[in-house]
Amino acid sequence: MNYGVIIRVLGSLLVFKGIMLLPAIMVSFLYKEAAVSSFLLTVGLTLLVGIPCMRLSHSSRKIKTKEALVIVAGGWIVISFFGALPFYFSGSIPHLMDAFFEAVSGFTTTGATILDDIEALPKGILFWRSFTHWLGGMGILVLTLAILPAIGVGGFQIFKAESPGPISDKLVPKMHQTATILYTAYFGMTVLQTILLMFGGLDLYEALTHTFGTVGTGGFSIYNDSAGAYDSAYVQWVITVFMIAAGVNFALYYELYRKKIGNIVENTELRLYLSLLITAMLALFISIQFQQGGDWTANLRHTSFQVASIMTTTGYTTADYELWSPFAQSIIFFLMFIGGCAGSTGGGIKVIRILVLFKLVKRQILKVLHPRAMVPIQIQGRMLQADTIASVTSFAILYILILTGGMFVLSIEGLDLVSAVSASAATLGNIGPGFGFIGPTQTYSEFSYVSKGVLSLFMLMGRLELFTVFILLTPSFWRESR
C-alpha cells in the first residue's frame, strides 16, 4: 500500500476544498454576516493540514486499485469532516455529529437534513450547504482531476472507484480530458438553469442555491417548504426538467456535442429511464386527479415534479405526498429504488442495473423453456462480460442486505417499520425524504447520534456504490496490504 501517494492526493483534495470555500465567503461578506470568520477559520485549518500532506510525499505517480479505493473513501470522509466545520464553528449546527451528518448529506447529494428551521441560518452557510451538492454531484475527486491534473497518480483508477454505475469508461484517452468534458457539461447545465430561474423572478442567490441542488440531484433548499416555497408553475417546471436532465448519463451530452444523435436515440438505458419517468408521471397524475380533482395542470405539475425528484434522488418537494392515495405512495416508494442513469449525478440502484436484472430474469425464463439455448446479455449491442453481470447481481443482493440491516438497527430506536425501511432506503439511495418519521415535511433531527452515524455511513455507501466502502470495512483488505 503506497501511503505516500494516498496522503499526497488527500492533501491536494483538502487544498482544493479550501479554495472552494471562497464563493461562500463572498456571499457571507456581501450580506455582512458573522459567519465569515467561521469560513476563514475553516480555510485556515484546511490549508494547514492539506499543504503539508500535499508536499509530504514525492512517491511514484502510479496507483493501484487498492490505493484508489482508500483515496476515494478517505477523500469523501475527510472532505465531509472539514466541510462540516463551517456549520459547527458558526453555531448554525451546535453539535459536531449533526454538522458531519449535514455535510455528508450535502456532498453525497442525499439532501437529508437535521435542520428544523432552515431559514434561520445565515445566507453564507446556506450557500455552502447547497454548494456541497454541486461539488459532490459529479464526484469530488473527478472534479479535482479536472481542475488539478498535475496530481496525476493514474486518475482512471480513481475515476472507476468514484463514478456511479457498473461500467466506467473514459470518453477520450486522457483521464484529465474526460473529467474536463464531464464538468464542462455539468457547468453548462448549471449556468443555463441559473439563468432560466432568474427569468422566473429568482435573484442570483436563490437561483444558484436551487440550481446546485438540482443539477447535483441533492435537494437542499434555502426554504423550509423546499421548492414548494415558489408558487410558480414556471419555476417548478424548470426545476423538473433539469432534475430529469441531471439523471441522464452525462456521457450522452458529449455525444450530443459530437452530433452523434443516433447514439443518444438508440441508448437502451436512456429509453428505459424516460419510459419509467413518463409511466410513473401518468399513473401518479391519474391517481391524484381521481382522488382529489381540482386543477389538472397543477396536479400534473406536482406529480411530475415528485416523480422526477424521487427517481433522480434529488429530494425536492412541492407537495406532501403522504397525503396522497396508497397507490400514489406506492409509486413514490418504488421509485426510491430506481435512481438515475449510470454516469449521472443521481443515486439509487441505477437504471442500467435494473435493465440488466430484467434481462437476467428474461434469460432465465428462456432457459427454462429452452435449456440448451445460449442467451447472452447484451446492452447497446455489446455482450456483457460475466464479471459485469456478477457485479450487478452482487450489487443488488448487497443493496437489499444493507437495507435490511439498516431497518433492524433503526427499529432498535423504536421506529415503526415504514419509517425504518424508508430512512434506510432514503439514505442508501441518496434521496433524502421518505415516509413516516422522515416524510417530506419532517427532518432527521430526532434520530440518535448512533443512528445518524449509521445513516451517514449509508449515505457514503450509496454514493460510492457500496463496494468501495464495504471493501474497506473488510479486515482481509488491510491484512493483505501488509
Summary of the structure (lengths in Angstrom):
residues: 482
radius of gyration: 21.7
end to end distance: 7.4
largest distance: 73.9
contacts: 1716
relative contact order: 0.10
helix: 69%
strand: 1%
